[in-house]
Amino acid sequence: MCGIAGIFHPDPSVTVDIHHLQSMTRAFDYRGPDDEGFFVENNIGLGQRRLSIIDLTGGKQPMCNEDGSIWVVFNGEIFNYLELMDYLKSKGHHFSSRSDTEVLVHLYEEYGENFATHLNGQFAIALWDKRKRTLILVRDRVGICPLYYTRSKDRVFLFGSEIKSIFCHPAVHPELDFTGLEQVFTLWVPVPPRTVFKGITELKPGHLLKVTAETEQISCYWKLSFPHRDQYDQKPLEYYKKQLQELLYDAVRLRLRSDVTVAAYLSGGLDSSVVSALVKKYHNRDLITFSVSFNDSAFDERNFQNAMVEFLKTDHRNVEVNYQNIGEEYSEVIWHCETPLIRTAPAPLFALSRLVYDNHIKVVLTGEGADEFFGGYNIFKENRIRRFWAKFPSSRFRPALLSRIYPYIGVDKDNRFWQNFFKRQLTDTANPFYSHLIRWFNTSRIKRFFAQKYRSAFNMQNIYEELVAFADPQIVNWDPLCQAQYLEITLFMSGYLLSSQGDRMMMAHSVEGRFPFLDHRIIEFASSIPPQFKLNLLNEKYLLKKAFTELIPPEVLNRSKQPYRAPISQCFSEKTNNLSSMVLSDDALECSGLFDIDSVRLLRQKANSSAAGLSEVDEMAVAGIVSTQLLYHHFIAELVPSLGSDKIRLSNETGTAKGPIINTLTNRSLSIPVKSSDQG
């Protein structure tokens, strides 16, 4: 994958300043360390940083058609590019390279704005149609590749693979969007297309944006959908097994297309194990695998990782992380994520992608998407149990079923915990968001740490209304499992899993992730599967297990579901490092003005003195407050070097816009100024 950026000035007599464009692309030079390229013609400018994977010498961008009337830059991969190239040649198109980039130019010539429907891939595309004086932005179906845009006050249209690149243009100044911030502290992510920065918009997955000098027109070319709850094709299990085997085999085959080595992540779970097994056993490939482990046994999965390594005989490399590693990496993690986090889980993956980079690997296959589309998460089981309980709310035994999926919580004599916590809104089963109401309520409790002026402005009803406007109106007709899947996929997977844990952590070290389970053919197939073949009673990923039993050793196939997690409060303890003492100090909190100083001080004391550990809510609060403070000091505070014209000077001097900011803001050298009395 790569990074792209662009400038479109409304005045055709104005020529785009290439220095601004260079500054924007160099803000994410780690996304494309192999090459850079620019196209500037009057009021339009396109820029790209390249990570060379396909056609290493001939795939330079920007790329145009024969007469220079269509130009394109793009981030990602088109996995069916060879088939598309053959088809386009049969239609009379001529190619000068073997790259998937050139396919996009000719596919647009052939199909116009409908070209994206023919793509099997992960992509964020910017295409300039000179004849129509129109810029077209397109994002892949589920949001693997990021893309953001804005209009400045003087109507300049700007876009980039990362938000920080847009901030490098002198017409844009970072400002927090407090509605987006509240949504993160409730839903874990902003409701698309909102971000946590005012005026910065995410291009939603499966959407196309057509931009002229003065207007933007957005359209949806693909959306996730499920059948009506009563309209499933009730075919036998064997039919679905065969279909899944064929589709996943082909999805892996396409994602092995590369002119560089393709490796794989091996987490020890079912999903990455299936992908690695398909590569090793059916594609006759030697396979390098990578994994992350923890020195804290509560989070460690190396026994299962080692079982798969031994079973598949892969060439395996591992990185072990500890509390100190996670705390030390967290500042840079937030710089790359560009959003607050209520988890530390991206930090170990940041270390993992660095291991991949250090081993000179550019591409890894992973198992993301299987949990979402095949019913793997505990929240799906929780949803089913609560609905069963709701039919007989006075039952003392039905809520005890929750201990099967959350055994670490424990069961008291009278089931009071289950009654008090999981019974909230128990009978509101007609609500299409029912599955996630408890999670959102629990997360929203950490908003009490915000300063009073923000707490009084926060409004859960506004969040709910924005969710209703975002969701597919047909959600009310879907099976309850599909309703829960929809929320996980369109909010959590796209906005967090594929972004903060995926693209941002991989591309920070110039590594491309490829996701066979997110092939759109598999997504559409999985959406058509009857719910009982995804979650069979409380047996998660039932079809996936049945389809690939012979490829996976029993100890991995039959293991209990262990969600990927990482420690939080231990990583920011003053015994571990001094990051929290700096970003959560009274001076730092006063400087940002975001949080209630007394409340945060008590939380710090609790975290540093509690031998038994913090509650789940307090753990989320620690991560959320630390990450928000870091975000503020990375992008808003005056101690950060200017992200306007000074940023261009920095990038010209250092070759990277990241260096000076990260050096200023690492936990080892972070210096937070005392907020003076005249600051607002």
Summary of the structure (lengths in Angstrom):
residues: 680
radius of gyration: 24.6
end to end distance: 40.9
largest distance: 77.4
contacts: 2400
relative contact order: 0.12
helix: 47%
strand: 14%
